[in-house]
Amino acid sequence: MAHGHDYQLQRQVIGVKGEVILLESGKLQLSETLFTTNGCYIVPKQPNRFLIGATSDFNNYSVGTTELGSNWLLNHACARVPELENSRILKKWSGVRPYTKKEIPIMDQIDDGLYIISGHYRNGIPLSPIIGRDIANWLLSGIIPTTLFKL
């Protein structure tokens, strides 16, 4: 950390590679995020775009996407929403997501003016509007949100 401070977290955070794809489909009208039991999710974006996520690959920090990952995402998304089958792929990307045991995120103030918001793992994209709202309210009001996960 800056200025030589060493902050220790009570829970370990590790990286897990995940791949996502962005599709465009003019025919599909979907307004809510859909989750499947196998870990695939479909997040509607404007205009007529759908974020499909996400693979999970522990101990892999490679850059880029794979055909295997993209096919897995497409197959599971189309099984849940067949109207996505004729969608156009706009973009594919990957990243390393922060993971904690039991998949409980860390959102806490660890020093004056220093906050940690990490460990959302597979739920970072779907939960980002809620987390962003709650953290912004916390910073502006000083009132800790009820959704806060402590260290």
DRENDO-1510 file (C-alpha; in Angstrom, 1 decimal, always signed):
<recs>
REC; n; res; u; v; w
REC; 1; MET; +0.0; +0.0; +0.0 .
REC; 2; ALA; +1.0; +3.6; -0.3 .
REC; 3; HIS; +3.3; +5.2; +2.2 .
REC; 4; GLY; +4.6; +1.8; +3.5 .
REC; 5; HIS; +1.4; +0.7; +5.2 .
REC; 6; ASP; +0.8; -3.0; +5.3 .
REC; 7; TYR; -2.9; -3.9; +5.6 .
REC; 8; GLN; -3.7; -7.5; +6.4 .
REC; 9; LEU; -7.1; -8.9; +5.4 .
REC; 10; GLN; -8.7; -11.5; +7.6 .
REC; 11; ARG; -9.8; -13.4; +4.6 .
REC; 12; GLN; -7.6; -14.4; +1.6 .
REC; 13; VAL; -8.5; -13.0; -1.8 .
REC; 14; ILE; -7.3; -14.9; -4.8 .
REC; 15; GLY; -7.7; -14.3; -8.5 .
REC; 16; VAL; -10.0; -16.5; -10.8 .
REC; 17; LYS; -10.0; -16.0; -14.6 .
REC; 18; GLY; -13.4; -15.5; -16.1 .
REC; 19; GLU; -14.5; -15.0; -19.7 .
REC; 20; VAL; -17.5; -13.1; -20.9 .
REC; 21; ILE; -19.1; -12.2; -24.3 .
REC; 22; LEU; -21.3; -9.4; -25.4 .
REC; 23; LEU; -24.1; -10.2; -27.9 .
REC; 24; GLU; -26.4; -8.1; -29.9 .
REC; 25; SER; -29.9; -9.3; -30.7 .
REC; 26; GLY; -32.6; -7.0; -32.1 .
REC; 27; LYS; -35.4; -9.5; -31.5 .
REC; 28; LEU; -35.1; -10.2; -27.8 .
REC; 29; GLN; -36.8; -8.1; -25.2 .
REC; 30; LEU; -35.3; -8.9; -21.9 .
REC; 31; SER; -35.2; -6.5; -19.0 .
REC; 32; GLU; -34.0; -8.5; -16.0 .
REC; 33; THR; -30.8; -10.4; -15.4 .
REC; 34; LEU; -31.2; -14.2; -15.7 .
REC; 35; PHE; -29.1; -16.7; -13.8 .
REC; 36; THR; -28.8; -20.4; -14.6 .
REC; 37; THR; -28.0; -23.2; -12.2 .
REC; 38; ASN; -24.6; -23.9; -13.9 .
REC; 39; GLY; -23.2; -20.4; -13.3 .
REC; 40; CYS; -24.1; -18.7; -16.6 .
REC; 41; TYR; -25.8; -15.4; -16.4 .
REC; 42; ILE; -27.4; -13.1; -19.0 .
REC; 43; VAL; -27.4; -9.3; -18.3 .
REC; 44; PRO; -29.5; -7.1; -20.6 .
REC; 45; LYS; -27.7; -3.9; -21.7 .
REC; 46; GLN; -28.9; -1.1; -24.0 .
REC; 47; PRO; -29.5; -1.1; -26.9 .
REC; 48; ASN; -30.4; -4.7; -27.6 .
REC; 49; ARG; -27.2; -6.1; -26.1 .
REC; 50; PHE; -26.7; -8.9; -23.7 .
REC; 51; LEU; -23.7; -9.6; -21.5 .
REC; 52; ILE; -23.1; -13.4; -21.1 .
REC; 53; GLY; -20.9; -14.5; -18.3 .
REC; 54; ALA; -19.0; -16.2; -17.0 .
REC; 55; THR; -16.5; -19.0; -17.0 .
REC; 56; SER; -14.4; -19.7; -13.9 .
REC; 57; ASP; -10.8; -20.9; -14.2 .
REC; 58; PHE; -8.9; -21.1; -11.0 .
REC; 59; ASN; -5.1; -20.9; -11.2 .
REC; 60; ASN; -5.1; -19.5; -14.7 .
REC; 61; TYR; -3.9; -15.9; -15.3 .
REC; 62; SER; -3.6; -16.2; -19.0 .
REC; 63; VAL; -4.6; -13.2; -21.2 .
REC; 64; GLY; -7.4; -13.5; -23.7 .
REC; 65; THR; -10.4; -15.7; -24.4 .
REC; 66; THR; -10.7; -19.3; -25.5 .
REC; 67; GLU; -12.9; -21.0; -28.0 .
REC; 68; LEU; -13.9; -23.5; -25.3 .
REC; 69; GLY; -15.0; -20.7; -22.9 .
REC; 70; SER; -16.9; -18.8; -25.6 .
REC; 71; ASN; -18.7; -22.0; -26.7 .
REC; 72; TRP; -19.6; -22.8; -23.1 .
REC; 73; LEU; -21.1; -19.4; -22.6 .
REC; 74; LEU; -23.0; -19.4; -25.9 .
REC; 75; ASN; -24.4; -23.0; -25.4 .
REC; 76; HIS; -25.6; -22.3; -21.9 .
REC; 77; ALA; -27.1; -18.9; -22.7 .
REC; 78; CYS; -28.9; -20.2; -25.8 .
REC; 79; ALA; -30.2; -23.2; -23.8 .
REC; 80; ARG; -31.8; -20.8; -21.4 .
REC; 81; VAL; -32.9; -18.2; -24.0 .
REC; 82; PRO; -33.1; -19.8; -27.4 .
REC; 83; GLU; -33.7; -16.4; -29.0 .
REC; 84; LEU; -30.0; -15.6; -28.5 .
REC; 85; GLU; -29.0; -18.3; -31.1 .
REC; 86; ASN; -28.9; -15.9; -34.0 .
REC; 87; SER; -27.2; -13.1; -32.0 .
REC; 88; ARG; -24.1; -11.3; -33.3 .
REC; 89; ILE; -21.0; -11.5; -31.1 .
REC; 90; LEU; -19.8; -7.9; -30.5 .
REC; 91; LYS; -17.0; -8.5; -28.1 .
REC; 92; LYS; -15.2; -11.2; -26.1 .
REC; 93; TRP; -12.9; -10.5; -23.1 .
REC; 94; SER; -11.5; -12.0; -20.0 .
REC; 95; GLY; -10.3; -10.8; -16.6 .
REC; 96; VAL; -9.2; -12.0; -13.3 .
REC; 97; ARG; -11.9; -11.7; -10.6 .
REC; 98; PRO; -11.3; -11.5; -6.8 .
REC; 99; TYR; -12.5; -14.6; -5.0 .
REC; 100; THR; -12.8; -15.3; -1.2 .
REC; 101; LYS; -13.7; -18.5; +0.5 .
REC; 102; LYS; -17.4; -19.0; +0.9 .
REC; 103; GLU; -17.7; -16.3; -1.8 .
REC; 104; ILE; -18.4; -13.6; +0.7 .
REC; 105; PRO; -17.2; -10.2; -0.5 .
REC; 106; ILE; -15.2; -7.8; +1.5 .
REC; 107; MET; -16.5; -4.2; +1.8 .
REC; 108; ASP; -15.0; -2.3; +4.7 .
REC; 109; GLN; -13.2; +0.8; +5.8 .
REC; 110; ILE; -9.6; -0.2; +6.7 .
REC; 111; ASP; -8.2; +3.2; +7.5 .
REC; 112; ASP; -9.2; +6.9; +7.3 .
REC; 113; GLY; -10.3; +7.5; +3.8 .
REC; 114; LEU; -9.3; +4.0; +2.7 .
REC; 115; TYR; -11.9; +1.5; +1.7 .
REC; 116; ILE; -11.7; -2.0; +0.3 .
REC; 117; ILE; -14.4; -3.4; -1.9 .
REC; 118; SER; -13.3; -6.8; -3.2 .
REC; 119; GLY; -14.1; -10.4; -3.5 .
REC; 120; HIS; -17.4; -10.2; -5.5 .
REC; 121; TYR; -16.1; -13.0; -7.7 .
REC; 122; ARG; -18.8; -14.1; -10.2 .
REC; 123; ASN; -21.3; -11.5; -8.9 .
REC; 124; GLY; -19.3; -8.3; -9.6 .
REC; 125; ILE; -21.1; -7.4; -12.9 .
REC; 126; PRO; -24.6; -8.4; -11.8 .
REC; 127; LEU; -24.3; -6.7; -8.4 .
REC; 128; SER; -22.4; -3.6; -9.5 .
REC; 129; PRO; -25.4; -1.3; -9.6 .
REC; 130; ILE; -26.4; -2.2; -6.0 .
REC; 131; ILE; -22.8; -2.2; -4.6 .
REC; 132; GLY; -22.1; +1.2; -6.3 .
REC; 133; ARG; -25.3; +2.7; -4.9 .
REC; 134; ASP; -24.6; +1.4; -1.4 .
REC; 135; ILE; -21.0; +2.5; -1.3 .
REC; 136; ALA; -21.8; +5.9; -2.7 .
REC; 137; ASN; -24.5; +6.4; -0.1 .
REC; 138; TRP; -22.1; +5.2; +2.6 .
REC; 139; LEU; -19.3; +7.7; +1.5 .
REC; 140; LEU; -21.8; +10.6; +1.2 .
REC; 141; SER; -23.8; +9.9; +4.4 .
REC; 142; GLY; -21.4; +8.1; +6.7 .
REC; 143; ILE; -24.1; +5.5; +7.3 .
REC; 144; ILE; -22.9; +1.9; +6.8 .
REC; 145; PRO; -25.2; +0.1; +4.4 .
REC; 146; THR; -27.0; -3.0; +5.6 .
REC; 147; THR; -25.5; -5.0; +2.7 .
REC; 148; LEU; -22.0; -4.4; +3.9 .
REC; 149; PHE; -19.7; -7.4; +4.3 .
REC; 150; LYS; -17.1; -6.8; +7.0 .
REC; 151; LEU; -13.5; -8.1; +7.0 .
</recs>
